[in-house]
């Protein structure tokens, strides 16, 4: 209860109902007085502003195979996917904390007004209850789309996801299941999220058979992969890189379409090093590939894994057999991160093809920091150094 209360007040502090509107005249007077105290106040504010984007978003080519497109950022592409689902599936329901008014990231904005309060509705601040309710809805035959407000808060629902949702079909001998359940959650670093709004927990769930885990790199992928998760007959966790919600903009098909799960996407072909990542980190790797080509003359093959579980072993191993080198990068801590699973599998399958030890460039084994986030994240310079070490091995 204490944690719930603390989160309530924190969220309230970030809402539009700020106390800054109270006694505005007095605050303005105080602000003017403070500004007069130091002539350097404005310049200090400018020099202390933090530029947190550690990547440059690289949009995909405009897709032509799915019909007309529209300019959307990532959260709008998620909204579009949910809109398509509610329109085409009368059993579909969307629920979670604050989703009725659009959610904290606006991914469900307008959907309650369009489809009604019985299909898009708020839940209590209880992640275990959200997922437990979603399991029941899915078992009853409806399409359940649950939102966990931040991936960092998914852990109270861990038992429901791992011990109930993932095992429902197995325990009944396939007599019943909750395959119609999809769990959405904002994921990854955001520049200022600190401990409880920056985590990447995909590896926790990758250890659990019965689930599918998907992470998109941009708006086009987000819509297609989310619709695939919703249509898939297994419970899926769909992690959305929240730093890309507004930073990522692409031409996205308006109508519904799907992108196959468990198929990695080769974004750039190369011959010297294989670079594997997912989500936001893909854009870091694409920049690293350009740096390696320009500064070292090294040709990199960039692979977006897209689906973490079950992952595309064949595509990654074929690439490593060709290049002889593998670099895997993710924001989560290095110990026990999913890069370790990829590394182990590739070492078993491609040992005789390797020209250098497999390299992992990941987050540190610490809680996610606040002001030290720029030092924590696996940026392009860390990845570039890893490539140099592999080439010189």
C-alpha positions in Angstrom: 0.0 0.0 0.0 2.8 2.4 0.8 4.4 1.8 -2.6 1.0 2.3 -4.3 0.5 5.6 -2.4 3.9 6.8 -3.3 3.3 6.1 -7.0 0.0 7.9 -6.8 1.5 11.0 -5.5 4.4 10.9 -7.9 2.1 10.5 -10.9 -0.1 13.3 -9.5 2.9 15.6 -9.4 3.5 15.0 -13.0 -0.1 15.6 -14.1 -1.6 18.8 -15.5 -3.2 19.5 -12.2 0.0 21.1 -10.9 0.1 23.4 -7.9 2.0 25.8 -10.1 -1.3 27.3 -11.1 -2.0 28.3 -7.5 -1.0 31.9 -6.5 0.5 32.4 -9.9 0.9 36.1 -9.2 3.0 35.5 -6.1 5.1 32.9 -7.9 5.7 35.2 -10.8 6.9 37.9 -8.4 9.2 35.5 -6.6 10.6 34.3 -9.9 11.3 37.8 -11.1 13.1 38.5 -7.8 15.2 35.4 -8.2 16.2 36.2 -11.7 17.5 39.6 -10.6 19.8 38.0 -8.1 22.1 36.7 -10.8 22.8 38.0 -14.2 24.1 34.5 -15.2 21.0 32.7 -14.3 19.7 32.3 -17.9 23.0 31.2 -19.3 23.5 28.7 -16.5 20.1 27.2 -17.3 21.1 26.8 -21.0 24.5 25.2 -20.3 23.0 22.8 -17.7 20.3 21.5 -20.1 20.9 17.8 -20.7 20.8 16.3 -24.2 19.8 12.8 -23.5 19.3 11.2 -26.9 22.1 8.8 -27.3 20.9 7.7 -30.8 19.7 9.0 -34.1 16.4 7.5 -35.2 16.7 6.0 -38.7 13.3 5.5 -40.2 12.4 2.4 -42.3 11.5 2.8 -46.0 7.9 3.6 -46.7 6.1 0.2 -46.9 4.1 -0.2 -50.1 2.6 -3.6 -49.6 -0.1 -2.7 -47.0 -2.0 0.1 -48.7 -2.2 3.8 -48.0 0.1 5.2 -45.3 0.0 8.1 -42.9 2.7 9.9 -40.9 2.7 8.6 -37.4 5.0 8.5 -34.4 5.3 5.3 -32.4 2.6 5.9 -29.9 0.2 6.9 -32.7 1.0 3.6 -34.6 0.2 1.7 -31.4 -3.1 3.6 -31.2 -3.8 2.8 -34.8 -3.2 -0.9 -34.1 -5.5 -0.9 -31.1 -8.1 1.0 -33.2 -8.0 -1.6 -35.9 -8.4 -4.4 -33.4 -11.4 -2.8 -31.6 -13.0 -2.2 -35.0 -12.5 -5.7 -36.4 -12.9 -7.8 -33.2 -16.1 -7.1 -31.2 -14.8 -9.2 -28.3 -11.6 -7.1 -27.9 -11.2 -5.0 -24.7 -8.4 -2.7 -23.5 -7.8 -2.1 -19.9 -5.1 -0.8 -17.5 -4.2 2.2 -15.3 -5.5 5.5 -16.8 -6.1 4.0 -20.3 -9.7 5.4 -20.4 -8.4 8.9 -20.8 -5.6 7.9 -23.2 -2.9 6.6 -20.9 0.2 8.5 -19.6 1.8 8.1 -23.1 -1.5 8.8 -25.0 -1.5 5.3 -26.7 -5.2 4.8 -26.1 -6.3 8.4 -26.6 -9.8 8.7 -28.1 -10.6 4.9 -28.0 -13.0 5.0 -25.1 -15.0 7.8 -26.8 -15.1 5.8 -30.0 -15.8 2.3 -28.7 -17.4 2.9 -25.3 -16.5 2.5 -21.6 -17.2 -1.2 -21.6 -14.4 -1.9 -24.1 -11.7 0.6 -23.0 -11.6 1.1 -19.2 -9.5 1.9 -16.2 -8.4 -0.6 -13.6 -7.2 -0.2 -10.0 -3.5 0.4 -9.5 -2.8 -3.3 -9.1 -0.6 -5.0 -11.8 -1.3 -8.5 -10.5 -5.0 -7.8 -10.8 -4.7 -6.3 -14.3 -3.0 -9.5 -15.6 -5.2 -11.8 -13.6 -8.3 -10.2 -15.0 -6.7 -10.4 -18.5 -6.2 -14.1 -18.1 -9.8 -14.6 -17.2 -11.0 -12.5 -20.1 -8.8 -14.5 -22.5 -9.9 -17.9 -21.1 -13.5 -16.8 -21.6 -12.8 -16.4 -25.3 -12.4 -12.6 -25.6 -9.4 -10.7 -26.9 -7.7 -9.1 -23.8 -5.2 -6.3 -24.3 -3.7 -5.3 -20.9 -1.5 -2.3 -20.3 1.1 -2.1 -17.6 1.9 1.6 -17.2 5.6 1.0 -17.1 7.6 -2.2 -17.6 9.3 -1.5 -14.3 5.9 -2.1 -12.6 5.3 -5.5 -14.2 6.9 -7.4 -11.4 3.9 -7.5 -9.1 2.2 -9.4 -12.0 5.1 -11.8 -12.4 3.4 -14.7 -10.7 0.2 -14.3 -12.9 2.3 -14.1 -16.0 4.8 -16.9 -15.3 2.8 -19.3 -13.3 -0.7 -18.8 -14.8 -0.7 -17.3 -18.3 2.4 -19.1 -19.6 1.3 -22.5 -18.2 -2.5 -22.4 -18.7 -2.5 -24.4 -21.9 0.1 -27.0 -20.7 -1.7 -27.7 -17.4 -5.0 -28.4 -19.1 -3.6 -30.6 -21.9 -4.6 -28.0 -24.4 -8.3 -28.1 -23.3 -8.3 -24.4 -22.6 -5.8 -21.5 -22.8 -5.3 -17.7 -22.4 -3.7 -17.3 -25.8 -5.8 -14.2 -26.5 -3.9 -12.2 -23.9 -1.5 -9.5 -24.9 0.3 -7.4 -22.3 1.7 -4.0 -23.4 4.2 -2.0 -21.4 6.5 1.0 -22.0 10.1 -0.2 -21.8 13.7 1.0 -21.7 15.6 4.1 -21.0 14.0 7.5 -21.6 16.7 10.0 -20.6 15.4 10.9 -17.1 13.5 7.8 -15.9 16.0 6.7 -13.2 15.4 3.5 -11.2 11.7 2.9 -11.7 11.0 4.2 -15.2 13.9 2.9 -17.3 14.2 -0.8 -16.9 14.4 -3.5 -19.6 13.0 -6.7 -18.0 12.7 -8.9 -21.1 15.3 -11.4 -19.8 13.2 -12.2 -16.8 10.4 -13.5 -19.0 12.6 -15.1 -21.7 13.3 -17.9 -19.1 9.6 -18.8 -19.2 8.3 -21.2 -21.9 4.8 -20.4 -23.0 5.2 -16.7 -23.6 6.2 -14.6 -26.6 8.2 -11.4 -26.1 8.3 -8.8 -28.8 10.1 -5.4 -28.9 9.8 -3.1 -32.0 12.3 -0.6 -33.3 9.9 2.0 -34.8 6.3 2.8 -35.7 5.9 0.5 -38.8 7.2 -2.4 -36.9 5.3 -1.5 -33.7 1.9 -1.6 -35.5 2.6 -4.8 -37.4 4.2 -6.7 -34.6 1.5 -5.6 -32.1 -1.3 -6.8 -34.4 0.6 -10.1 -34.7 0.8 -10.4 -31.0 -2.9 -9.8 -30.6 -3.7 -12.4 -33.3 -1.3 -14.9 -31.9 -2.7 -17.8 -30.0 -0.2 -17.5 -27.2 0.1 -14.9 -24.4 2.4 -12.2 -25.6 4.3 -9.4 -23.9 4.8 -6.4 -26.1 7.4 -4.0 -24.8 7.3 -0.5 -26.4 10.5 1.7 -26.3 9.1 4.7 -24.6 12.0 7.0 -25.7 10.7 6.4 -29.3 7.1 7.2 -28.6 7.6 10.7 -30.1 11.1 10.6 -31.4 10.3 7.9 -34.0 8.2 9.0 -36.9 7.5 7.0 -40.1 4.9 6.5 -42.8 2.7 3.8 -41.3 -0.1 1.9 -43.2 -3.5 3.0 -42.0 -5.2 -0.4 -42.4 -4.4 -3.5 -40.3 -1.3 -5.6 -41.3 0.9 -8.1 -39.5 4.6 -8.7 -39.4 5.7 -12.4 -38.6 6.8 -13.1 -35.1 10.1 -14.9 -34.4 11.7 -13.6 -37.6 14.7 -11.4 -37.2 15.1 -8.5 -39.7 18.4 -8.0 -41.5 18.6 -4.2 -41.8 22.1 -3.9 -43.3 24.1 -6.7 -44.9 27.8 -7.0 -44.2 30.8 -9.4 -44.2 33.0 -8.7 -41.2 30.9 -8.3 -38.0 27.3 -9.2 -37.1 25.6 -6.7 -34.8 22.5 -7.9 -33.0 20.1 -5.7 -31.0 16.4 -4.8 -30.5 14.3 -1.8 -29.7 16.0 1.5 -29.3 19.5 -0.1 -29.4 19.0 -1.0 -33.1 19.4 2.7 -34.0 22.6 2.8 -32.0 23.9 -0.2 -33.9 23.1 1.3 -37.3 25.1 4.3 -36.4 27.9 2.1 -35.2 27.9 0.2 -38.5 28.3 3.5 -40.4 31.2 4.5 -38.1 32.9 1.1 -38.5 32.7 1.4 -42.3 33.9 5.0 -42.4 36.7 4.8 -39.8 37.8 1.2 -40.0 36.7 0.0 -43.4 34.8 -2.8 -41.5 31.5 -4.1 -43.1 28.8 -4.8 -40.4 25.6 -6.8 -40.8 22.9 -5.3 -38.6 20.1 -7.6 -37.3 17.0 -6.5 -35.4 16.0 -9.6 -33.4 12.4 -8.2 -32.9 11.1 -11.3 -31.1 13.0 -12.2 -28.0 11.1 -15.4 -27.3 11.2 -17.5 -29.3 14.1 -15.9 -31.1 15.3 -16.4 -34.6 18.4 -18.6 -34.1 18.8 -19.5 -37.8 19.1 -15.9 -39.1 21.7 -14.9 -36.4 23.8 -18.1 -36.8 23.8 -17.9 -40.6 25.1 -14.3 -40.3 27.8 -15.2 -37.8 28.9 -18.1 -40.0 29.5 -15.6 -42.7 31.1 -12.8 -40.7 32.9 -14.8 -38.0 32.3 -12.1 -35.4 29.3 -11.2 -33.2 28.5 -8.2 -31.1 25.2 -8.1 -29.1 24.0 -5.0 -27.3 21.1 -4.3 -25.0 20.3 -1.7 -22.2 19.6 -4.3 -19.5 22.4 -5.3 -17.1 25.0 -7.6 -18.7 24.8 -10.5 -16.2 21.9 -12.8 -17.1 20.8 -10.5 -19.9 19.4 -12.0 -23.1 22.7 -11.4 -24.9 24.1 -14.2 -22.8 21.6 -16.6 -24.2 22.3 -15.5 -27.8 26.1 -15.8 -27.1 25.8 -19.3 -25.7 23.7 -20.5 -28.6 26.0 -19.0 -31.3 29.1 -20.4 -29.6 27.5 -23.9 -29.7 26.4 -23.6 -33.3 29.2 -21.5 -34.9 32.3 -22.3 -32.8 34.5 -23.2 -35.8 33.4 -20.1 -37.7 34.3 -17.6 -35.0 37.3 -15.3 -35.6 37.1 -13.6 -32.2 35.3 -14.0 -28.9 31.7 -12.9 -28.9 31.3 -9.5 -27.5 28.4 -8.1 -25.3 28.0 -4.4 -24.8 25.2 -3.9 -22.3 24.1 -2.0 -19.2 26.2 -2.3 -16.0 25.2 -4.6 -13.1 23.8 -1.7 -11.1 20.3 -0.2 -10.7 19.5 2.1 -13.5 21.0 5.5 -12.6 19.5 9.0 -12.9 22.2 11.6 -13.6 24.7 8.9 -14.6 22.4 7.5 -17.3 24.7 8.7 -20.1 27.5 6.7 -18.6 25.3 3.6 -18.1 23.8 3.1 -21.5 25.6 1.1 -24.1 26.2 4.0 -26.5 27.8 4.0 -29.9 31.4 4.6 -28.6 31.3 1.5 -26.4 30.0 -0.6 -29.3 32.6 0.9 -31.6 35.4 0.1 -29.2 34.1 -3.5 -29.0 34.2 -3.8 -32.8 37.8 -2.6 -32.9 38.8 -5.2 -30.2 37.2 -8.0 -32.3 38.8 -6.9 -35.5 42.3 -6.7 -33.8 41.9 -9.9 -31.9 
